[in-house]
Amino acid sequence: MPAALKVGLIAADLTHQHGWAHYSVSMLEALRDAGVKVTVVAPRNSPPFEGVDVHPILPTLNPLAPA
């Protein structure tokens, strides 16, 4: 039997508040639903994500804030 696939990701946001965040959440949902074991390094303010091992250790980012 082959070993289960494991994937690690770095995400700037785990919400649907903007494009990159929506992309990250959609990818995580698809990988999780396909049976992939996913680990994510995310900002400290990240919400829990069912079925995904989230490590909220990155600084909080606000990509919608003016530069």
C-alpha positions as CSV (number, residue, x, y, z in Angstrom):
1,M,0.0,0.0,0.0
2,P,1.5,3.4,-1.0
3,A,2.2,6.0,1.7
4,A,-0.4,8.8,2.2
5,L,0.5,12.0,0.4
6,K,1.5,14.9,2.7
7,V,1.6,18.5,1.7
8,G,2.9,21.6,3.5
9,L,1.8,25.1,2.6
10,I,2.5,28.7,3.7
11,A,-0.6,30.9,3.6
12,A,-1.0,34.6,4.2
13,D,-4.6,34.2,5.2
14,L,-7.2,31.4,5.8
15,T,-10.4,33.4,5.1
16,H,-12.3,34.4,1.9
17,Q,-11.6,38.1,2.4
18,H,-9.5,38.6,-0.8
19,G,-8.2,36.7,-3.8
20,W,-5.0,35.0,-2.4
21,A,-6.9,34.0,0.8
22,H,-9.8,32.6,-1.2
23,Y,-7.3,30.7,-3.4
24,S,-5.5,29.3,-0.3
25,V,-8.8,28.2,1.3
26,S,-10.0,26.6,-1.9
27,M,-6.8,24.7,-2.4
28,L,-6.8,23.4,1.3
29,E,-10.4,22.3,0.9
30,A,-9.6,20.4,-2.3
31,L,-6.5,18.7,-0.9
32,R,-8.3,17.8,2.3
33,D,-11.3,16.4,0.5
34,A,-8.9,14.3,-1.7
35,G,-7.5,12.6,1.4
36,V,-4.2,14.5,1.5
37,K,-2.7,15.2,4.9
38,V,-2.1,19.0,4.9
39,T,0.0,21.1,7.3
40,V,-0.2,24.9,7.0
41,V,2.0,27.6,8.4
42,A,-0.3,30.7,8.7
43,P,-0.6,34.1,10.5
44,R,-1.3,34.2,14.2
45,N,-4.8,35.4,13.7
46,S,-5.8,32.4,11.4
47,P,-9.0,30.6,12.2
48,P,-9.0,26.8,12.8
49,F,-9.4,24.8,9.6
50,E,-11.2,21.5,10.0
51,G,-9.1,18.5,8.9
52,V,-6.0,20.6,8.4
53,D,-3.0,21.0,10.8
54,V,-2.6,24.8,11.1
55,H,0.5,26.3,12.8
56,P,-0.4,30.0,13.4
57,I,3.1,31.3,13.8
58,L,3.5,34.0,11.1
59,P,3.0,37.7,11.7
60,T,-0.5,38.9,11.0
61,L,-0.8,40.5,7.5
62,N,-3.5,42.8,6.1
63,P,-3.1,42.7,2.3
64,L,-5.9,45.2,1.8
65,A,-4.2,47.9,3.9
66,P,-2.7,50.7,1.9
67,A,1.1,50.4,1.4
